[in-house]
Amino acid sequence: MSNPLVHAERSAKRWGGIADDYLPIHQWFDATAAHVPGNRHRMILHNAFGIALAEQVFGTSITNAAGSRVFVREIGRQHVLEDLATIPSLAECLTELPLRPWMAGARTAIRPFQFPITPRCTCLTDLNDSPNSSRATGFRISLPP
């Protein structure tokens, strides 16, 4: 489904009132479609984080034209379930996103998996062991000067 009005009409059928009661919430969920082509826009707000965010934007509930209180969280759940048939977490939506240097604030290009310095790792032994013990109980990582 790709039309906020259809979502709003289904909300009105489910909870009463008129489609205009629900339209701003459904338009908000689909607003990212104007900036991200295809169905990828759904990865931004069509998830558990987007539903929680909608509640912060529109409040905990709305009162429809029939005078009934409807929870924004439920309206958001309805929207996402109609579009995706599941409610993914934000982490699930971003897990396949390739990391780019600018995402970490890098101002110069850094090759993938290249560390600017090599850390040194030293094994620490248990204080109760003899100095020559080979049983490691931890590691100390230090950076070269």
N, C-alpha and C positions, 0 to 999 in steps of 0.2 A: 504494500500500500504506500502511496506516495503523496497523498493529498491531505493536508491538515483539516480541510472541511469534512472529509469523509470520517476522519478520526473523531471530529467534534460531533457529527451526527450520531455516530455509534455511542459516544459518551452520553449524549442526551437520551438516547433510547435506553441505555443501561441505568442511568441515575436520575432521569427526569430533567425537566427544564428544556431549554432550547440550545441549539448548536452554538449560538453566539456566547453562551455561558462558558464554553470550553475552548472555543477557537483560539484565544490568545495563548493558552498553554500549549496546544498542539502546534501552533505556528512557531512558538519558541523552540520546541524540540526540533523542528525541521528548518530552522533559520540557517543552519550551517550549510544547507544544500546550495545556497547562493554563493558560497565561497569554496566549496570542495566538490568536484565533479563526481557524478555517479553515486553509488551507495556508500562510498567511503565516508561521506559526511556523517553517517550514522555512528561511526566510531567515536565521535566527540561527545554527544549527549545521550545516545541510545544505550545507556548502561546504568548500573546502580549509582554511580557518581552523578550522572545527569539527572536521575530521578531525585536524588537528595538535593541537588542544586536547584531544581525546579521548585522544590519546597521552600528554599531560602528566597527565591525570586518572587514567588506568588503567594507565599504564606502557607501555613499548615493546611488550610481548607478554603474553599470558596462556597458561597451560597448561590445556588442556581435560581432561575426564574420561578421555580416551583416552591422556593423557600427551603429547600433541603440543603444540608451541609454535606459537601463532598470533599474528601481528602485529596489534596494535590498529589500526594504520593501514589494513590490509587489510579488517578488519571494518568500519571506518568507511566505506571506499570502497564496500564492498558495500552498506551501508545507503543511502548517498546515491544510488548508481547505481540501486538498486531503486526509490527514490522519485522521482528526477528524470531518470534516464537520462543524466545528465551531472554533472560535478563543477564547479560554478561557483566563481569566486573570491569572496571577501568583497566586493570592490569591485563585482562584477557584481550581487550581491544588494542592495547599497545604492545603486546608481547612480540609481534612480528615486525615492529617498526625498527628499521635499521638506525643505529646511532650515528650521528654526524658530529664532527668536531664543534660546530656552532651550538649544539645542544648542551655542551659542557662549558660554554663561554670561551672556547678557544678562539683566539684572534689570528692565529697562524695555522696553517694546515699541519696536522699531525697524522702520520701514517697509522692505519689501524693496528692496534696491539703493540705499538712501539712505546716503550717507556723511556722518558728522557734520562733516567738514572737507573742503575741496577741496585736493588736493595741487597744487603748482606744479611744472612740468616745465621744465628748462632744458637745451638742447642743449650738449654739450661737443664741441669741435673737437679734431682731432689736434694735438698739440704741434708737429709738424713743419710744419703749415700756417701760413699767414699769419693774423694776427688777424682779417682780413676774410673768411676762408674760410667757405664754406657747407657744407662736407662734415662732417656730424655723425658722430662715432665713438661716441657714448654719450649717456646721459641722466643728469641728476641730479634726483632728486625730493626736494623739500623741503616741509615743512608750514608753513603760515603761523603766525606767532606768536600 
